[in-house]
């Protein structure tokens, strides 16, 4: 599995803001670009990472597992 750092940053932003639109503002991408990155990350891991309920987004159980790893990977990359 080869998880791209940009996809992980976007994943974290969506998890933190609970919104694809607000996450896009945080990572300087359009909402559609955020959606595409999350979709590609979900394809890479083979599981849905978010439950979309109306305009609210929450992590699935698989997303909850990945978020800790994603935060560590991005932190290590930044350091």
Helices and strands as residue ranges (DSSP letters): H 5-17, H 20-27, H 31-45, E 50-53, E 56-59, H 61-78
